[in-house]
């Protein structure tokens, strides 16, 4: 089996897509803030990303293809008040068009994405100790669709129509000595309900709740504890981060459907600036473990065994080396990802399949002015998905957006190309 997709992105690039390059599962905690005179900066960003792919794994195996056009936009404002309070305000949104097609099936989604707003406040008036607090919210400005679920390891998939989520974070930065920073944080996320079409195989036992055309999903709230340690001196810097996320039960139409397993993540990054314009080397790595889903009495027996077999580990490593050439910086990048079992995403009600993924490519950055930076990235990607499923197994298929019986399947090999063009402008 062959898999192929092509991606082009233009506009402003802040960070690589999820599932690519470093594959780090953690978001960085609040950054250490140096006391500065009162000042404000505004960064506005936009991107244009286009993906196309082909896939020969369908039921009954006639082949599928699809495309995604994704345009994220964001604005970030940073400033200080009275030289003691640092403020960061961020807004993110966008638009996405997704299409999937097979011989006897087609599905599409054309919608704005959900809108993410956040405000973070850090007190910088103390020596060696910086407490911070933040508020995050995701507004359900997009539409939800069961039939347009994509593999996040291959395509950057924005959240659309997943309900109103509101979260709060508290924590502190501790600076014990020169070069060292310890960051501790705790986050509580309250997740709202959303509607979605029912699948061919319902999630709730039909004997308990007769299947309906549409269902209401209430994902569980999430508590996340995070800790990081950073060190930097001269040309060397390193960071080690860990987190534990505990998620509550997921409900469908008021009935307890399942409880996702806890997730534990550890990631690291090291950077070294070599002398005499040799460049900068960055090594990234991460490991994430997710416990299995706990099924409930109302769970459909046809999918209970599949849900209970979702304990998984994801390992990734990435390496890049950038060489300065005047106002340009250019160099190679490579990464490897191994997902040892299918993982389950409770908010989207989807599996991310077992796979190995390799990538290699080239990065470039051009500093046109202190306010304007242009970026480019091209990577070749190769994937391998294990086959030989048991004859009675149930698999979640993206093209149908639901659980279906899969009487054994071959291994799946894929090839992909991902290209990004970006622009970053600071006002």
C-alpha positions as CSV (number, residue, x, y, z in Angstrom):
1,X,0.0,0.0,0.0
2,X,1.2,3.5,-0.8
3,X,0.3,6.7,0.9
4,X,1.2,10.1,-0.5
5,X,0.4,13.7,0.3
6,X,1.9,17.1,-0.5
7,X,1.8,20.2,1.7
8,X,2.5,23.8,0.9
9,X,2.3,26.6,3.5
10,X,2.8,30.3,3.1
11,X,2.5,33.3,5.4
12,X,3.9,33.6,8.9
13,X,5.4,30.6,10.5
14,X,5.8,30.5,14.3
15,X,6.3,26.8,15.0
16,X,6.3,23.5,13.2
17,X,3.0,21.6,12.9
18,X,2.0,19.1,15.5
19,X,3.2,15.7,14.7
20,X,6.2,16.9,12.7
21,X,9.9,17.7,13.4
22,X,10.4,17.5,17.2
23,X,7.0,16.0,18.0
24,X,7.2,17.4,21.5
25,X,3.9,16.8,23.2
26,X,4.3,19.6,25.8
27,X,3.6,23.2,25.5
28,X,6.3,25.4,27.0
29,X,5.3,26.9,30.4
30,X,5.3,30.6,31.0
31,X,8.7,32.0,29.9
32,X,11.0,33.6,32.3
33,X,10.6,37.4,31.9
34,X,13.4,39.9,32.5
35,X,12.4,43.2,34.0
36,X,12.2,45.8,31.3
37,X,11.0,49.3,30.8
38,X,7.3,49.6,30.0
39,X,6.9,48.5,26.4
40,X,4.5,46.7,24.1
41,X,5.0,44.6,21.0
42,X,2.5,43.0,18.6
43,X,3.1,40.0,16.4
44,X,0.5,39.2,13.7
45,X,0.9,35.9,11.8
46,X,-0.8,33.9,9.1
47,X,-0.1,30.8,7.1
48,X,-1.4,29.0,4.1
49,X,-1.0,25.2,4.2
50,X,-2.2,22.7,1.5
51,X,-2.1,18.9,1.8
52,X,-3.1,16.2,-0.6
53,X,-2.8,12.5,-0.1
54,X,-3.7,9.1,-1.4
55,X,-4.5,6.0,0.6
56,X,-5.3,2.4,-0.5
57,X,-6.6,1.2,2.9
58,X,-10.4,1.4,2.8
59,X,-13.2,-1.1,3.1
60,X,-13.4,-2.9,0.7
61,X,-10.0,-1.6,-0.4
62,X,-10.8,0.6,-3.4
63,X,-8.5,3.4,-2.4
64,X,-9.1,6.9,-1.1
65,X,-7.7,10.4,-1.6
66,X,-8.2,13.8,-0.1
67,X,-7.0,17.3,0.5
68,X,-6.8,19.9,3.2
69,X,-6.4,23.6,2.8
70,X,-5.7,25.2,6.1
71,X,-5.2,28.9,6.9
72,X,-4.4,29.7,10.5
73,X,-4.1,33.3,11.7
74,X,-3.0,34.7,15.1
75,X,-2.1,37.8,16.9
76,X,0.1,38.1,20.1
77,X,0.6,41.2,22.2
78,X,3.3,41.4,24.9
79,X,4.0,44.2,27.3
80,X,4.9,45.2,30.8
81,X,3.1,47.4,33.4
82,X,5.0,49.3,36.0
83,X,8.1,47.2,35.4
84,X,6.6,44.6,37.7
85,X,3.9,42.9,35.6
86,X,4.4,41.1,32.3
87,X,1.3,40.5,30.2
88,X,0.8,38.3,27.2
89,X,-2.4,38.3,25.1
90,X,-2.9,35.7,22.3
91,X,-5.7,35.0,19.8
92,X,-5.7,32.2,17.3
93,X,-8.2,31.1,14.6
94,X,-8.4,30.2,11.0
95,X,-10.2,28.5,8.2
96,X,-10.0,24.9,6.9
97,X,-11.4,23.0,3.9
98,X,-11.1,19.2,4.0
99,X,-12.2,16.7,1.4
100,X,-12.0,12.9,1.3
101,X,-13.1,10.6,-1.5
102,X,-13.4,6.9,-2.4
103,X,-15.3,5.0,-5.1
104,X,-18.5,5.0,-3.2
105,X,-17.9,7.6,-0.5
106,X,-17.2,11.3,-0.3
107,X,-17.0,13.7,2.6
108,X,-16.1,17.4,3.0
109,X,-15.8,20.1,5.6
110,X,-15.6,23.8,4.9
111,X,-15.5,25.9,8.1
112,X,-13.7,28.4,10.3
113,X,-11.7,26.7,13.0
114,X,-12.4,27.1,16.7
115,X,-11.0,30.3,18.2
116,X,-8.4,30.2,20.9
117,X,-7.9,33.1,23.3
118,X,-5.5,33.3,26.2
119,X,-4.1,35.9,28.7
120,X,-1.0,35.2,30.8
121,X,0.3,37.4,33.6
122,X,3.7,37.1,35.2
123,X,4.9,39.1,38.3
124,X,8.5,40.1,37.7
125,X,9.0,42.4,40.8
126,X,10.8,39.7,42.9
127,X,14.4,38.6,42.7
128,X,14.6,34.9,41.6
129,X,10.9,34.1,41.8
130,X,8.2,34.9,39.2
131,X,4.7,33.7,39.9
132,X,2.3,33.6,36.9
133,X,-1.3,32.9,36.1
134,X,-3.2,32.5,32.9
135,X,-6.7,32.0,31.4
136,X,-7.3,30.0,28.2
137,X,-10.5,29.5,26.3
138,X,-11.5,27.7,23.1
139,X,-14.6,29.1,21.4
140,X,-16.6,26.6,19.2
141,X,-16.7,28.8,16.2
142,X,-16.1,25.9,13.8
143,X,-18.4,23.0,12.8
144,X,-17.8,19.4,13.9
145,X,-17.7,16.5,11.3
146,X,-17.4,12.8,11.9
147,X,-16.4,12.0,8.3
148,X,-13.4,14.3,8.0
149,X,-11.1,12.9,10.7
150,X,-7.4,12.8,9.6
151,X,-4.2,11.3,11.0
152,X,-2.5,14.0,13.1
153,X,0.9,12.3,12.6
154,X,0.7,13.2,8.9
155,X,-1.5,16.3,8.5
156,X,-1.9,19.3,10.8
157,X,-5.6,19.0,11.8
158,X,-7.2,22.0,13.5
159,X,-9.9,21.6,16.1
160,X,-13.4,22.5,14.8
161,X,-16.7,22.5,16.7
162,X,-15.4,20.8,19.8
163,X,-17.4,22.8,22.4
164,X,-16.6,25.6,24.7
165,X,-13.4,24.9,26.7
166,X,-12.3,27.2,29.5
167,X,-9.0,26.6,31.4
168,X,-6.9,28.3,34.1
169,X,-3.2,27.9,34.8
170,X,-1.1,28.9,37.9
171,X,2.6,28.4,38.5
172,X,5.9,30.0,39.1
173,X,9.4,30.4,37.7
174,X,12.3,29.8,40.1
175,X,15.7,31.1,39.3
176,X,18.1,29.5,41.9
177,X,21.3,30.6,40.3
178,X,22.8,32.0,37.1
179,X,21.7,29.9,34.1
180,X,19.1,27.8,35.9
181,X,15.3,28.1,35.6
182,X,12.7,25.8,37.2
183,X,9.1,26.2,36.1
184,X,6.2,24.5,37.9
185,X,2.5,24.8,36.8
186,X,-0.9,23.3,37.2
187,X,-3.8,23.7,34.7
188,X,-7.5,22.9,35.0
189,X,-9.5,22.7,31.7
190,X,-13.3,22.5,31.7
191,X,-14.5,21.1,28.4
192,X,-17.9,21.7,26.9
193,X,-20.2,19.4,25.0
194,X,-20.7,19.3,21.3
195,X,-22.9,17.5,18.7
196,X,-21.8,15.1,16.0
197,X,-23.3,12.6,13.6
198,X,-23.6,9.1,14.8
199,X,-21.5,6.3,13.3
200,X,-22.3,3.0,11.6
201,X,-21.3,1.3,14.9
202,X,-22.7,3.3,17.8
203,X,-20.6,4.0,20.8
204,X,-23.4,3.4,23.3
205,X,-24.9,-0.1,23.6
206,X,-28.0,-0.1,21.3
207,X,-29.9,-2.1,23.9
208,X,-29.5,0.8,26.4
209,X,-29.8,3.8,24.0
210,X,-31.4,3.3,20.5
211,X,-29.1,4.8,17.9
212,X,-30.0,8.3,16.7
213,X,-28.8,10.3,13.7
214,X,-26.9,12.8,15.9
215,X,-25.3,12.5,19.3
216,X,-24.2,14.9,22.1
217,X,-20.6,14.3,23.5
218,X,-19.3,15.8,26.7
219,X,-15.5,15.1,27.1
220,X,-14.1,14.9,30.6
221,X,-12.4,17.9,32.3
222,X,-8.6,17.7,32.4
223,X,-6.0,18.4,35.1
224,X,-2.4,18.8,34.0
225,X,0.6,19.1,36.2
226,X,3.9,20.2,34.6
227,X,7.5,20.7,35.6
228,X,10.5,21.9,33.6
229,X,14.2,22.5,34.3
230,X,16.2,24.7,32.0
231,X,20.0,25.5,31.9
232,X,22.0,27.8,29.7
233,X,25.5,29.0,29.7
234,X,27.6,30.3,26.9
235,X,27.0,28.3,23.7
236,X,25.1,25.5,25.5
237,X,21.5,25.3,26.6
238,X,19.2,22.5,27.6
239,X,15.6,22.0,28.8
240,X,13.9,19.0,30.3
241,X,10.1,19.0,30.7
242,X,7.6,16.5,32.1
243,X,3.8,16.5,32.6
244,X,1.0,14.3,33.8
245,X,-2.6,14.8,32.5
246,X,-5.7,13.3,34.2
247,X,-8.9,13.3,32.3
248,X,-12.5,12.7,33.6
249,X,-15.1,10.5,32.0
250,X,-16.6,11.1,28.6
251,X,-20.4,11.1,28.4
252,X,-22.7,10.6,25.4
253,X,-26.3,11.9,25.7
254,X,-26.0,11.9,29.5
255,X,-24.6,8.3,29.7
256,X,-21.1,7.5,30.8
257,X,-19.3,6.3,27.7
258,X,-15.7,5.8,28.8
259,X,-12.8,7.3,30.8
260,X,-9.6,8.1,28.9
261,X,-6.4,6.9,30.5
262,X,-3.9,9.2,32.1
263,X,-1.1,10.6,30.0
264,X,2.5,11.1,31.1
265,X,5.0,12.9,28.9
266,X,8.7,13.6,29.1
267,X,10.6,15.8,26.6
268,X,14.0,17.3,26.2
269,X,15.9,19.8,24.0
270,X,19.6,20.7,23.8
271,X,21.2,23.4,21.7
272,X,24.9,24.0,21.0
273,X,26.3,27.0,19.1
274,X,29.6,25.9,17.5
275,X,32.5,28.4,17.1
276,X,33.6,30.0,13.8
277,X,30.2,30.2,12.1
278,X,29.9,26.4,12.1
279,X,26.3,26.8,13.2
280,X,23.8,25.6,15.8
281,X,22.9,22.0,16.5
282,X,19.5,21.1,18.1
283,X,18.6,17.7,19.5
284,X,15.0,17.0,20.5
285,X,13.4,13.9,22.0
286,X,10.2,12.9,23.7
287,X,8.3,10.0,25.1
288,X,4.6,9.9,26.0
289,X,2.7,7.1,27.7
290,X,-1.1,6.9,27.7
291,X,-3.0,4.5,29.8
292,X,-5.8,2.4,28.3
293,X,-9.4,3.7,28.1
294,X,-11.7,2.5,30.8
295,X,-15.0,1.4,29.3
296,X,-18.4,1.8,31.1
297,X,-21.5,-0.3,31.4
298,X,-23.1,1.6,28.6
299,X,-20.3,1.1,26.1
300,X,-21.2,-0.8,23.0
301,X,-19.8,-4.4,23.5
302,X,-18.8,-4.3,19.8
303,X,-16.1,-1.7,20.5
304,X,-15.4,-2.3,24.2
305,X,-12.4,-4.6,23.5
306,X,-10.9,-2.1,21.0
307,X,-11.2,0.8,23.5
308,X,-9.7,-1.2,26.3
309,X,-6.6,-2.0,24.1
310,X,-5.4,1.7,23.8
311,X,-2.5,1.8,26.2
312,X,0.3,3.2,24.1
313,X,3.7,4.8,24.0
314,X,5.0,7.4,21.5
315,X,8.7,7.9,21.1
316,X,10.3,10.6,19.0
317,X,13.7,12.1,18.3
318,X,14.6,15.0,16.1
319,X,17.9,16.6,15.0
320,X,18.7,19.7,13.1
321,X,21.8,21.8,12.3
322,X,21.6,25.4,11.1
323,X,24.5,27.2,9.5
324,X,24.6,31.0,9.3
325,X,25.5,32.4,5.9
326,X,25.2,36.2,6.1
327,X,21.6,37.0,6.9
328,X,20.6,33.5,6.0
329,X,20.5,30.4,8.2
330,X,20.2,27.0,6.5
331,X,20.7,23.4,7.4
332,X,19.3,19.8,7.4
333,X,16.7,18.3,9.7
334,X,15.6,14.8,10.4
335,X,13.2,13.0,12.8
336,X,11.8,9.6,13.8
337,X,8.6,8.7,15.5
338,X,7.4,5.3,16.8
339,X,3.8,4.8,18.0
340,X,3.6,1.3,19.5
341,X,-0.2,1.0,19.7
342,X,-3.2,2.9,18.5
343,X,-4.0,5.9,20.8
344,X,-7.4,7.3,21.4
345,X,-8.4,11.0,21.3
346,X,-11.5,11.5,23.4
347,X,-12.3,15.0,22.3
348,X,-12.5,13.9,18.6
349,X,-13.5,10.3,19.3
350,X,-10.8,9.0,17.0
351,X,-7.8,6.7,17.0
352,X,-4.3,7.6,15.9
353,X,-3.0,4.4,14.4
354,X,0.2,2.5,15.2
355,X,3.1,3.5,13.0
356,X,6.7,4.3,12.4
357,X,7.5,7.6,10.7
358,X,10.8,8.9,9.3
359,X,11.5,12.4,7.9
360,X,14.4,14.3,6.5
361,X,14.6,17.7,4.9
362,X,16.0,21.2,4.8
363,X,15.3,24.4,6.8
364,X,16.1,28.0,5.8
365,X,15.6,31.3,7.5
366,X,16.2,34.8,6.2
367,X,16.2,37.9,8.4
368,X,15.2,40.7,6.1
369,X,15.1,43.3,8.9
370,X,14.8,43.3,12.7
371,X,11.0,43.1,12.3
372,X,10.7,40.7,9.3
373,X,11.8,37.1,9.0
374,X,11.2,34.7,6.2
375,X,11.3,30.9,6.6
376,X,11.2,27.9,4.4
377,X,11.1,24.1,5.1
378,X,10.9,21.0,2.9
379,X,10.8,17.4,4.3
380,X,10.4,14.0,2.8
381,X,8.3,11.7,5.0
382,X,8.1,7.9,5.0
383,X,5.7,5.9,7.1
384,X,5.1,2.2,8.0
385,X,1.9,0.9,9.6
386,X,1.9,-2.7,10.9
387,X,-0.7,-5.0,9.5
388,X,-2.0,-8.5,10.4
389,X,-4.9,-7.4,12.5
390,X,-7.0,-10.2,14.2
391,X,-9.9,-11.4,12.2
392,X,-12.4,-10.1,14.8
393,X,-10.8,-6.7,15.3
394,X,-12.6,-3.3,15.1
395,X,-10.7,-0.4,13.6
396,X,-11.5,3.3,13.5
397,X,-11.4,4.4,9.9
398,X,-11.0,8.1,9.0
399,X,-12.9,7.8,5.7
400,X,-16.0,6.6,7.5
401,X,-15.3,8.5,10.7
402,X,-16.4,5.5,12.8
403,X,-15.6,2.0,14.0
404,X,-16.0,-0.7,11.4
405,X,-15.0,-4.4,11.4
406,X,-11.7,-5.0,9.7
407,X,-11.0,-8.7,8.9
408,X,-7.2,-8.4,8.8
409,X,-5.2,-5.9,6.8
410,X,-1.8,-5.7,5.2
411,X,1.1,-3.5,6.4
412,X,0.8,0.1,5.0
413,X,3.8,1.9,3.6
414,X,3.6,5.6,2.8
415,X,5.6,8.4,1.3
416,X,5.0,12.1,1.7
417,X,6.4,15.6,1.1
418,X,5.8,18.6,3.3
419,X,6.8,22.1,2.2
420,X,6.4,25.3,4.2
421,X,6.9,29.0,3.3
422,X,6.5,31.5,6.1
423,X,6.7,35.1,7.2
424,X,7.0,36.6,10.7
425,X,6.4,40.3,11.2
426,X,6.7,42.2,14.5
427,X,4.9,45.5,14.8
